[in-house]
Amino acid sequence: QIVEEFGDGILAEDGSIHRPTLSAIVFADSEKLEKLNQITHPNVRKEIERRIEQYRLEANEAHYHLIAVEAALFIESGYDDMLDELWYVYADETTRIERLMEGRGHTEEQSRSSMKDQLSEETFRSHCDRVIDNSGTVEELRRQLEKLLAYKEQSFLP
């Protein structure tokens, strides 16, 4: 569906979608971004629901107590109605820009453009049950998660 909408020019040599090319197209045009979201998110939701159901069926055997789901546009797409809790993992603006430039090869302008299309900090915080600061090191993030998960594990016990 994505190739049908955006053309073969978004494909890499191996036939996969070349994400930087697609990103450049959609983040330069809000209508194209909306079209990509209309194609992508119903399929993402179906897959999330399928996997959650699969894990729930396996939960008794495997002793799962927690299923974590990560996806873009959770709030906008109404994914939060399928979850017990929604956690917001954020990083400060400078860190986000640096990570987008380093990890995805975005320019600062591309990074800022994609960030301006996101919900506000206040909106995220108001919809979420927990807030996790990912502006620091991996170890700092790990400590926050361990603390939250230890609390959650206690709440699972009878």
VMD Tcl script that draws the C-alpha trace (Angstrom):
set ca {
  {0.00 0.00 0.00}
  {2.83 2.39 0.85}
  {4.60 1.76 -2.46}
  {1.31 2.14 -4.32}
  {0.78 5.52 -2.66}
  {4.34 6.91 -2.81}
  {5.82 5.10 -5.81}
  {8.83 2.90 -6.52}
  {11.16 5.83 -5.80}
  {10.93 5.05 -2.09}
  {12.42 1.57 -2.53}
  {15.98 0.59 -1.72}
  {17.96 -1.67 -4.04}
  {16.86 -4.75 -2.10}
  {13.17 -3.88 -2.57}
  {12.57 -2.75 1.00}
  {11.27 0.72 1.79}
  {14.15 3.19 2.08}
  {13.06 4.91 5.26}
  {15.14 8.10 4.85}
  {13.60 8.69 1.41}
  {10.07 8.09 2.68}
  {10.75 10.28 5.73}
  {11.96 13.13 3.54}
  {8.73 12.95 1.54}
  {6.24 12.73 4.39}
  {7.88 15.14 6.80}
  {7.94 17.81 4.08}
  {4.19 17.49 3.43}
  {1.65 17.06 6.23}
  {-0.96 15.60 3.86}
  {1.46 12.89 2.78}
  {2.32 12.18 6.40}
  {-1.37 11.81 7.18}
  {-1.77 9.42 4.23}
  {1.15 7.31 5.47}
  {-0.40 7.20 8.93}
  {-3.76 6.16 7.48}
  {-2.07 3.25 5.72}
  {0.27 2.24 8.52}
  {-1.59 2.54 11.80}
  {-4.60 0.30 11.20}
  {-2.15 -2.45 10.27}
  {0.06 -1.70 13.27}
  {-2.97 -1.85 15.58}
  {-4.05 -5.22 14.17}
  {-0.57 -6.62 14.71}
  {-0.35 -5.27 18.26}
  {-3.74 -6.79 19.09}
  {-2.69 -10.12 17.56}
  {0.52 -10.23 19.55}
  {-1.14 -9.23 22.82}
  {-3.69 -12.00 22.37}
  {-0.91 -14.47 21.57}
  {1.03 -13.51 24.70}
  {-2.11 -13.67 26.85}
  {-2.77 -17.20 25.63}
  {0.80 -18.17 26.51}
  {0.87 -16.22 29.79}
  {-0.02 -19.05 32.15}
  {2.65 -21.38 30.77}
  {5.33 -18.76 30.46}
  {4.36 -16.82 33.61}
  {4.15 -13.49 31.79}
  {3.03 -10.70 34.04}
  {3.76 -7.80 31.79}
  {3.47 -7.11 28.09}
  {5.23 -3.98 26.82}
  {4.13 -2.40 23.57}
  {6.04 0.33 21.74}
  {4.54 2.15 18.79}
  {4.35 5.64 17.35}
  {1.17 7.69 17.67}
  {-0.27 5.66 20.55}
  {-2.55 8.44 21.74}
  {-3.52 9.76 18.31}
  {-4.43 6.27 17.09}
  {-6.39 5.33 20.20}
  {-4.08 2.42 21.08}
  {-4.27 3.30 24.75}
  {-7.73 1.70 24.99}
  {-6.13 -1.73 24.69}
  {-3.61 -1.17 27.49}
  {-3.76 -1.17 31.25}
  {-1.19 1.63 31.49}
  {0.51 4.03 29.13}
  {4.07 5.05 29.89}
  {5.65 8.12 28.30}
  {9.36 7.85 27.58}
  {10.72 11.25 26.70}
  {14.01 13.00 26.07}
  {14.74 16.70 26.05}
  {14.66 18.43 22.66}
  {18.43 18.68 22.23}
  {18.90 14.98 22.98}
  {16.09 14.00 20.61}
  {17.59 16.04 17.78}
  {21.06 14.59 18.38}
  {19.68 11.05 18.40}
  {17.65 11.56 15.21}
  {20.70 13.01 13.46}
  {23.00 10.23 14.66}
  {20.65 7.25 14.48}
  {18.56 8.06 11.44}
  {20.79 10.43 9.53}
  {18.32 13.30 9.80}
  {19.42 16.87 9.49}
  {18.59 19.23 12.33}
  {15.86 20.72 10.12}
  {14.34 17.28 9.42}
  {14.47 16.48 13.12}
  {12.70 19.69 14.09}
  {10.14 19.20 11.33}
  {9.20 15.72 12.51}
  {9.08 16.88 16.13}
  {6.71 19.78 15.37}
  {4.13 17.30 14.10}
  {4.09 15.45 17.42}
  {1.73 16.03 20.31}
  {2.83 18.49 22.97}
  {4.72 17.46 26.07}
  {1.68 18.39 28.16}
  {-0.62 16.18 26.08}
  {1.67 13.18 26.45}
  {2.00 13.69 30.18}
  {-1.74 14.09 30.68}
  {-2.51 10.80 28.91}
  {0.17 8.69 30.56}
  {0.31 6.83 33.84}
  {4.09 6.94 34.18}
  {6.76 9.28 32.81}
  {10.30 8.09 32.14}
  {13.17 10.47 31.36}
  {15.38 9.08 28.59}
  {17.59 12.17 28.26}
  {20.53 10.59 30.06}
  {22.55 7.43 29.80}
  {21.32 3.92 29.19}
  {22.21 3.09 32.80}
  {20.08 5.97 34.11}
  {17.18 4.77 31.98}
  {17.70 1.20 33.20}
  {17.54 2.32 36.86}
  {14.23 4.13 36.27}
  {12.75 1.11 34.52}
  {13.94 -1.31 37.20}
  {12.33 0.84 39.86}
  {9.02 1.03 37.98}
  {9.04 -2.67 37.13}
  {9.83 -3.65 40.71}
  {6.82 -1.61 41.82}
  {4.65 -3.21 39.11}
  {5.83 -6.70 40.07}
  {4.75 -6.09 43.66}
  {1.31 -5.10 42.43}
  {1.00 -8.42 40.56}
  {1.53 -10.45 43.70}
  {-1.52 -11.61 45.69}
}
mol new
graphics top color blue
foreach p $ca { graphics top sphere $p radius 0.5 }
foreach p [lrange $ca 0 end-1] q [lrange $ca 1 end] { graphics top cylinder $p $q radius 0.2 }
display resetview
